[in-house]
Amino acid sequence: MNDNERVAVVTGSNRGIGLEIVRQLSKLGMHVVLTSRDEAKGLKVCEDLHTQELPVRYYQLDVTHAASIDKLKDFVTKEFGRCDILVNNAGIFPDSGNASDNSWPSVLETSIETMRKGMETNVYGPVLLSQAFIPLMKKNNYGRIVNLSSGMGQLTNMNGFCPSYRISKTSINALTRILAEELKETNILVNSMCPGWVKTDMGGPNATRPLEEGADTAIFLATLPDDGPSGQFFRDRKVFDW
């Protein structure tokens, strides 16, 4: 199958790294579904992409609601009959505080509700999306799943503070390994990646990486050949410590 016949779904993609992933995949000729929680913002971004002759499709999605994910699955199934690539990009940084005054929260002071919000968006959403779209991938024995993670989720170099974000990103890495193991007899490859410190709303103005660089590894993993790796954690297209 040619790339221009592939169907990709990118969550949380009306801005930042997600939008750049949409742009790059669509430039490869793929059918890309851009999703966002805010419908007005998502539609506006799609209009802008259309002026660049990138015919991206839009669908409203809240990854914290199973019914919303089911509606997206039904839309993709009806419109395309397949899903080849799923990029779980939607995510939040639930911890308050900032780096400028070193006021990051301690796990001893963080509420369970804050941790729960991080897990619902950053982990449970990707679990539900995987449950929804992997059956479609299995029908064609082809799939690439990219989970956006972070170096803050590494167990190897785990530090203190920002527990809600750290725990959620460690968990998305665990999900990556679990899915890869369960799908090892298929042509569905599952990997996670750290984009680095990117100039986005989450990364802030002092971040060192442009959007193109932050999205590059996601594009690499979304277009892996059939003998590509699965169950790995990447940064800059190289395997990264867990």
C-alpha positions, 0 to 999 in steps of 0.5 A: 500500500502506498502512503497516500492510501494510509489513514492516520488519526492524531489526537490533540492536534489543533496546535503544537507538536500534534499539529506539526505531526498532522502537517507532516503526515498529510504532506506525505499524502496520507489521509489525516484526521485532526482531532481536538477537544475545542471544535471551533479551534480545530475547524479553524486549523483545518481551514488553514491547512486547506489553504495549503492544499492539505485536505485534512479531515476534522473530528471533535474528540475528548479523549477522557470520554469513551463515548467521544472515542466511540464516535470517532471510531465510527466516523473513521470506519464509515469514511475510510474503512480503515485506520493505519496510524494512531498518534496518541498526542493529546496530553496535559501537564496537570501539576501546578508550579513553574521552573522559574521559581522552582515551585514544582509540587511535591508528591507529598502535597499533590492531590489524588484528583490532580493525579487522576486528571493526568492519568485520564488524559495521558493514559486512559485516553490512549488505552481507549483509543487503542482498544477502538482502533487496533481491531481496524488495524488487525483487519489489514494486518498493518498498524503503527501506534505512536505514544507521546511520552517524556523523559520525565517518565524515565524510571532510569533517571526518575527525579522528584516533583511533578508527580502527576505528569511523571507517573502518567508518562511512566504509565504510557511507556508501560502501555507501549510495552504491553501493547507491543508484546500482545501484538508481536505476532501482527504487523502492528508496531507500537512505540513511545517517544520523547519529543524533547523540550519543544516550543509549545504552550506546554513547553513554554517560550524558553524551550530549545526545540522547534516544532519540526524537530519535536515532531520528527521522531513521531513521523519516523515511528509512524512510517516504520517499515514492516521489520521496524522496532516495537515496544521501544522508547525513542528520542531523536530517532534513537532508542532512549533509556526507559 
